[in-house]
Amino acid sequence: MHIDIDKDICIGAGQCALTAPDVFTQDDDGYSTLLPGHEDGDHPLVREAARACPVGAITVSETAS
């Protein structure tokens, strides 16, 4: 799967980091970012973290095999 964070939409609510702290964190400005190695990773809470985002800044898509 591929995870994309739209930095233009993100408001830094931090729901993603609270939901999936092994995948998401917040940068120095408070905006969501992926932890290294998770750009195309699979984690059981990624989709839940995307749903938890109050502004829909996180997109999760399947990658072609």
C-alpha positions as CSV (number, residue, x, y, z in Angstrom):
1,M,0.0,0.0,0.0
2,H,1.1,3.6,-0.5
3,I,0.5,6.3,2.1
4,D,0.3,10.0,1.0
5,I,-0.1,13.0,3.3
6,D,-1.4,16.2,1.8
7,K,0.7,18.8,3.6
8,D,-1.5,21.6,2.2
9,I,-4.6,20.1,3.9
10,C,-3.0,18.8,7.2
11,I,-3.8,21.0,10.2
12,G,-1.6,19.1,12.7
13,A,-4.4,17.6,14.7
14,G,-2.2,14.5,15.4
15,Q,-4.9,11.9,15.3
16,C,-2.8,9.8,12.9
17,A,0.1,9.8,15.3
18,L,-2.2,8.8,18.1
19,T,-3.8,6.1,16.1
20,A,-0.7,4.6,14.5
21,P,2.4,5.9,16.3
22,D,4.6,3.2,14.7
23,V,3.9,4.8,11.3
24,F,3.1,8.5,11.8
25,T,4.7,11.3,13.7
26,Q,4.6,15.1,13.7
27,D,7.3,17.3,12.2
28,D,8.9,20.3,13.9
29,D,6.0,22.4,12.7
30,G,3.4,20.0,14.1
31,Y,2.3,18.5,10.8
32,S,1.9,14.9,10.1
33,T,4.7,12.9,8.5
34,L,5.6,9.3,8.0
35,L,8.3,7.7,10.1
36,P,11.2,6.5,7.9
37,G,10.6,3.2,6.1
38,H,6.8,3.5,6.0
39,E,6.2,5.3,2.7
40,D,5.0,2.1,1.1
41,G,4.6,0.0,4.2
42,D,1.8,-2.2,5.4
43,H,0.5,-1.6,8.9
44,P,-2.8,-2.7,10.4
45,L,-3.7,0.7,11.8
46,V,-2.9,2.9,8.7
47,R,-6.4,2.9,7.3
48,E,-7.8,3.7,10.7
49,A,-5.4,6.6,11.1
50,A,-6.5,7.9,7.7
51,R,-10.1,7.7,8.8
52,A,-9.2,9.5,12.0
53,C,-7.8,12.5,10.2
54,P,-10.4,15.3,10.7
55,V,-9.5,17.0,7.4
56,G,-8.9,13.9,5.2
57,A,-5.2,14.7,4.6
58,I,-4.1,11.0,4.5
59,T,-4.7,8.9,1.4
60,V,-4.0,5.1,1.5
61,S,-4.0,3.3,-1.9
62,E,-3.1,-0.1,-3.0
63,T,0.1,-0.5,-5.0
64,A,0.2,-2.7,-8.1
65,S,2.0,-6.0,-7.7
